[in-house]
Amino acid sequence: MTLAYNPLSLLLVTGIPKILAIDSEEIREAISEQIEAIVETVKIALEQTPPELAADIVDRGIVLTGGGALLKNLDKLLREESGLPITVTEDPLSTVALGSGKMLDSLEILKQIVIV
């Protein structure tokens, strides 16, 4: 299914705002390299994961958070590519902020796990 979008754009040549029609297929094509990079990075991270943590990931799966989690069907693509359960948290944008806040409240723990 192709969806149409009409975002307000700023023409670089004239600097005048203009509404341009784009569809979801054009967006998909424009971000395809970045999506491929995300998939490859997940695969590399899984390959480098210690066995004891890998077992937890196999059992519990991966939870997507942040703005990337809002990309349509990213969870399905990662599930297909990894063979692991992938879920999207209920409010991906808030979970990032809340998790960051919790880490700032626990700086001593953060110092123990940070890789420099």
C-alpha positions in Angstrom: 0.0 0.0 0.0 1.4 3.4 -1.0 0.6 6.4 1.1 0.8 10.0 -0.1 2.4 12.8 1.9 2.3 16.5 1.2 5.0 18.0 3.4 5.8 21.7 3.3 9.3 22.0 1.8 11.7 24.8 1.3 13.0 25.1 -2.2 16.8 25.4 -2.0 17.0 27.5 -5.2 14.4 30.1 -4.4 14.0 29.7 -0.6 10.3 29.8 -1.0 8.1 27.3 0.8 6.2 24.9 -1.4 4.1 21.8 -0.8 5.5 18.8 -2.6 3.8 15.4 -3.1 5.8 12.4 -2.1 4.6 8.8 -1.5 5.7 6.1 0.9 7.6 4.3 -1.8 9.8 7.4 -2.4 10.5 7.6 1.3 11.3 3.9 1.5 13.8 4.3 -1.3 15.4 7.3 0.3 16.1 5.6 3.6 16.8 2.1 2.3 20.6 2.4 2.8 20.1 3.5 6.4 17.7 0.6 7.1 20.2 -1.8 5.6 22.9 -0.4 7.9 20.6 -0.8 10.9 19.9 -4.5 10.0 23.7 -5.2 9.5 24.6 -3.5 12.7 22.1 -5.6 14.6 23.5 -8.7 13.0 27.1 -7.7 13.9 26.1 -6.9 17.5 24.3 -10.3 17.9 27.4 -12.1 16.5 29.6 -10.3 19.1 27.2 -10.9 22.0 28.6 -13.1 24.8 26.8 -16.5 25.0 25.1 -15.8 28.4 23.5 -12.6 27.1 22.7 -14.1 23.7 20.6 -16.8 25.6 18.6 -14.0 27.2 18.1 -12.3 23.8 16.9 -15.5 22.3 14.4 -16.0 25.2 13.2 -12.5 25.6 13.9 -10.9 22.2 14.8 -7.4 21.3 12.7 -4.3 22.2 12.9 -1.4 19.8 12.8 2.1 21.3 13.4 5.6 20.0 12.4 7.2 16.8 13.7 4.4 14.6 11.2 2.1 16.3 8.5 4.2 14.7 9.6 3.2 11.2 6.8 1.1 9.7 7.7 -2.6 9.6 11.2 -2.2 10.9 10.3 -4.7 13.6 9.1 -7.2 11.0 12.2 -6.8 8.9 14.5 -7.3 11.9 12.4 -10.4 13.0 12.9 -11.9 9.5 16.6 -11.1 9.3 17.5 -12.2 12.8 15.0 -14.9 13.5 14.4 -13.4 17.0 11.3 -12.0 18.6 11.2 -8.2 18.0 8.7 -5.9 19.8 8.2 -2.2 19.7 7.7 -0.5 23.1 4.4 1.2 23.7 5.8 4.7 23.6 9.2 4.5 21.9 10.1 8.2 22.2 9.3 8.5 25.9 11.2 5.3 26.8 14.5 6.8 25.5 14.0 9.9 27.7 12.9 7.9 30.7 15.8 5.5 30.4 18.3 8.3 30.0 16.9 9.9 33.1 17.3 6.7 35.1 20.9 6.4 34.0 21.7 9.9 35.0 20.2 9.0 38.4 22.6 6.1 38.6 25.9 7.6 37.4 28.0 5.1 39.4 26.4 2.2 37.6 26.8 4.0 34.3 30.6 4.5 34.9 30.9 0.7 35.4 29.4 -0.2 32.1 30.7 2.6 29.8 33.3 1.5 27.3 35.7 4.3 26.5 
